[in-house]
Amino acid sequence: MIKNHLSFAECDIEFKKGLVVFSGPSGAGKSVLMQGLLSLFGYGDVHADVIEAVVGKKLGLDAFGFEEEEPNIFKFLKAKNARYFINSQAVSKKGMVELSRTFVNYLSVKDNSEFENSRLLGLLDGVCASKEPSHTEYVSKFETLFTEYKTLKEELNRIEAEEKKVEDLKEFARFEIAKIDEVSPKIGEDEELVSFKKSLSKKEKIEAAMQKAGAIFELEGSVIEVLNLIETDNSFFDACMNELRLVFEKQNETLEALEEIDVESLLDRIEKIAQLKKRYGSIEEALAHKQKRQEELARYENIAFEKAQLEKEVAKFESNVKIQSLKISETRQKYLSLLETRLNDYLSQLYMPSLQLRLEEGVLNELGFDALHVNLGKVDLKKISSGEYNRVRLAFLATHNEFLLSGGGVLILDEIDANLSGKESMSVATVLKTLSSKYQIFAISHQPQLSSRADQHFLVIKDALHVSRVLPLGEEERIVELARMVSGENVSEEAIVFAKSLLESANL
């Protein structure tokens, strides 16, 4: 079910098992519909407000942290934020992709990634695992081993690069340490200096005010005499005057200390501290930077020892990586012919020449050192026609699903039979029909051969308001649509006859 997806206002479709084909005029919205379905499973951007799919099959959701239900419900909602759900449990787009890879595979007209080395080796590893299940775990452990080796190797390369310029680095570290030591800042010193500076700026005003206010002590005796005459306890006044004397004494000490301060030195010290703070942020950060540079300096002094230790560790890992990658390569070589045989079985059904697979040593990476090459007779895969290329891709897709999605799943195909003759298109239809016994296949087609083999046939059209609609076709409607695919919009009688013959042949 999709709502407000580009040219689709709303559609709610109940699918049957097997091969489901969508046909219709160009621009009606077939690819848009497939893109919407794919986007629900995390492939590409979602343009709909709501997409929901009910999957009536156990998918092993427990392994991904989701509760399995009957049926499982996948949903996308776009309100304030785009959100994915599996059985009402929120899931990230990345999590959705990881999960859907276990049961969804697709092939589009624009996709040409099937022959990337990582994809080819992944397929070969699937073939190996079908015969030796431990191979999958072995490849996974090798990937972890290689990642650790790569990290150590990069660290060694960094140390070697540092070693070449270590004298410059040591000199720079010493320079920065010396600059901080030259100031030798103490935590809290900046605040103390600023306080002194403020006091200095008010020194003369304070002295003048204290001299004037000192007259209060000359009148102290007169105040006490008055209090005695009026028979009032003078203890409060004595306490107040004693407190005032302490304040004056302390301030006098401060003023005496300020007299001894070298103002130029104070201002110079404040400037140096300010420059240090400007560079490092604070005195604490300057001291932390000094500590860091001291540690680096110590490491630079020991870099030769550190390098020697790391070289031993890298050599140990490198030896293990080579041994393990060789073992993986031997297993791949052992079952390479099985993969080649299965691919060629499909290619023969598709009226294509046999291909040859060849493993060669390539650049060592997380998949090992193998590079898998595909040769289609004497023809370069990059130079074959689009129709031939699609059939080769279909052979790889079929083989991939046989070994890597053996439990069944969903295949989504966008015009896999484009630019093919009737015979070739029928061969594609035959292969897909065979696959549909285990997989639910959604295919867009402009050819009557594939459409005639569908277990369910939908017509995608745009109405007068340019809104796309999806219409399930009955027997008579299928005949008309197949005939349109043969002869164009002006359906001929010959096309009707041919369409009927295709359907009769498909039902045999």
Residue pairs with C-beta under 8 A, 6 or more apart in sequence:
1 10
1 11
1 12
1 13
1 50
1 51
1 52
1 53
2 8
2 10
2 11
2 33
2 36
2 48
2 50
2 51
3 9
3 10
3 48
3 49
3 50
3 51
4 10
4 48
4 49
4 50
5 32
5 33
5 36
5 47
5 48
5 49
5 51
6 29
6 32
6 36
6 47
6 48
6 468
7 29
7 32
7 462
7 466
7 467
7 468
8 29
8 32
8 33
8 36
8 48
8 467
8 468
8 469
8 470
9 467
11 33
11 468
11 469
11 470
13 458
13 470
13 472
15 440
15 456
16 455
16 456
17 436
17 440
17 455
18 436
18 437
18 440
18 441
18 454
18 455
18 456
19 432
19 433
19 436
19 441
19 443
19 453
19 454
19 455
19 456
20 440
20 441
20 442
20 443
20 454
20 455
20 456
20 457
20 458
21 443
21 444
21 445
21 450
21 451
21 453
21 454
21 456
21 457
21 458
22 30
22 33
22 34
22 442
22 443
22 444
22 445
22 458
22 459
22 460
22 470
23 30
23 444
23 445
23 446
23 451
23 457
23 458
23 459
23 460
23 481
23 485
24 30
24 459
24 460
24 461
25 461
25 462
26 446
27 462
28 460
28 461
28 462
28 468
29 460
29 462
29 468
30 444
30 460
31 414
31 444
32 468
33 460
33 468
33 470
34 412
34 414
34 442
34 444
35 44
35 47
36 46
36 47
36 48
36 51
37 51
37 53
37 412
37 442
38 44
38 104
38 106
38 412
39 45
39 46
39 47
39 48
39 51
39 76
40 46
40 51
40 52
40 53
40 74
40 75
40 76
40 84
41 74
41 96
41 97
41 100
41 104
42 84
42 93
42 94
42 96
42 97
42 100
43 97
43 100
43 104
43 106
46 76
46 78
46 82
48 76
48 78
49 77
49 78
50 75
50 76
50 77
50 78
51 75
51 76
52 73
52 74
52 75
52 76
53 73
53 74
53 75
54 71
54 72
54 73
54 74
55 71
55 72
55 73
55 74
56 70
56 71
56 72
57 71
57 72
57 103
57 408
58 68
58 70
58 72
59 68
59 72
59 99
59 102
59 103
60 68
60 102
61 67
61 68
61 72
61 86
61 87
61 99
62 68
64 95
64 98
64 99
66 86
66 87
66 89
66 91
66 99
67 87
67 89
68 87
69 87
72 86
72 87
73 85
73 86
73 87
73 88
74 84
74 85
74 86
74 96
75 84
75 85
75 86
75 88
76 82
76 83
76 84
76 85
77 83
77 85
83 90
84 90
84 91
84 92
84 93
84 95
84 96
85 91
86 96
86 99
91 99
102 405
102 409
103 405
103 407
103 408
103 409
103 410
104 409
104 410
104 412
105 397
105 400
105 401
105 405
105 409
105 410
105 411
105 412
106 411
106 412
106 413
106 414
107 114
107 393
107 394
107 397
107 411
107 412
107 413
107 414
107 416
108 414
109 414
109 415
109 418
111 393
113 119
114 120
114 393
114 396
114 397
115 374
115 381
115 396
117 362
117 367
117 371
117 372
118 367
120 372
120 374
121 332
121 367
121 368
121 370
121 372
122 404
123 339
123 396
123 399
123 400
123 403
123 404
124 332
124 335
124 336
124 339
124 372
125 135
125 136
125 139
125 332
126 400
126 403
126 404
127 335
127 338
127 339
127 342
127 403
128 135
128 331
128 332
128 334
128 335
129 135
129 136
129 403
130 403
130 406
131 335
131 338
132 331
135 328
135 331
138 324
138 327
138 328
138 331
139 328
139 367
139 368
141 324
142 321
142 324
142 325
142 328
142 366
142 368
143 366
143 367
145 317
145 320
145 321
145 324
146 321
146 325
146 364
146 365
146 366
147 366
148 317
149 314
149 317
149 318
149 320
149 321
150 366
152 310
152 313
152 314
152 317
153 314
153 317
153 318
155 310
156 307
156 310
156 311
156 314
159 303
159 306
159 307
159 310
160 307
162 169
162 300
162 303
163 303
163 304
163 307
166 300
166 303
169 296
169 300
170 297
170 300
170 301
173 293
173 294
173 296
173 297
173 300
174 297
176 289
176 290
176 293
177 290
177 293
177 294
177 297
180 276
180 286
180 287
180 289
180 290
181 290
183 272
183 273
183 276
185 273
185 276
185 283
185 286
185 287
186 283
187 283
187 284
187 287
188 283
189 273
189 283
190 270
190 273
190 274
190 277
190 283
193 266
193 269
193 270
193 273
194 270
196 258
196 261
196 266
197 266
197 267
197 270
199 206
199 254
199 258
200 258
200 261
200 263
200 266
203 255
203 258
206 251
206 255
207 255
210 248
210 251
210 252
214 248
216 244
217 241
217 245
220 241
223 234
223 237
224 234
224 237
224 238
227 233
227 234
227 237
228 234
273 283
276 283
276 286
277 283
277 286
279 286
280 286
280 289
299 306
321 364
325 364
325 368
325 369
325 370
328 368
328 370
329 359
329 368
329 369
329 370
332 359
332 368
332 370
333 359
336 357
336 359
339 357
339 399
340 355
340 356
340 357
342 399
342 402
342 403
343 355
343 357
343 395
343 396
343 399
344 354
344 355
346 394
346 395
346 398
346 399
346 431
347 353
347 354
347 355
347 391
347 392
347 395
348 354
349 427
349 430
349 431
350 391
350 394
350 395
350 424
350 427
350 428
350 431
351 391
351 423
351 424
351 427
352 376
352 388
352 391
352 392
352 395
353 376
353 377
353 379
354 377
355 374
355 375
355 376
355 377
355 392
356 374
356 375
357 372
357 373
357 374
357 375
358 372
358 373
358 375
359 370
359 371
359 372
359 373
360 370
360 371
360 373
361 369
361 370
361 371
362 369
362 370
362 371
363 369
363 371
374 381
376 384
376 392
381 389
381 392
384 392
385 419
386 418
386 419
387 418
387 419
387 420
387 421
387 424
390 416
390 417
390 418
390 419
390 420
390 428
391 420
391 424
391 427
391 428
393 416
394 416
394 428
394 431
394 432
397 411
398 431
398 435
401 409
401 411
401 435
401 438
401 439
405 439
408 438
408 439
409 439
409 440
410 439
410 440
410 441
410 442
411 435
411 439
411 440
411 441
411 442
411 443
412 441
412 442
412 443
413 432
413 441
413 442
413 443
413 444
414 443
414 444
415 444
415 445
415 446
416 428
416 432
416 443
416 445
416 450
417 424
417 425
417 428
417 429
417 445
417 446
417 447
417 449
417 450
418 446
418 447
420 428
420 447
422 447
422 449
425 447
425 449
425 450
426 449
426 450
428 449
428 450
429 449
429 450
429 452
429 453
430 453
432 441
432 443
432 450
432 453
433 453
435 441
436 455
443 450
443 454
445 451
446 485
447 485
448 482
448 483
448 485
448 486
448 498
448 499
448 502
449 502
451 457
451 478
451 481
451 482
451 485
452 478
452 482
452 499
452 502
452 503
452 505
452 506
453 506
456 472
457 472
457 473
457 478
457 481
458 470
458 471
458 472
458 473
459 470
459 471
459 473
459 477
459 481
460 468
460 469
460 470
460 471
461 468
461 469
461 471
462 468
462 469
463 469
471 477
473 481
475 503
478 499
478 503
479 496
479 499
479 500
479 503
480 491
480 496
480 499
482 495
482 498
482 499
482 502
482 503
483 491
483 492
483 495
483 496
483 498
483 499
484 491
484 495
486 495
486 498
486 499
487 494
487 495
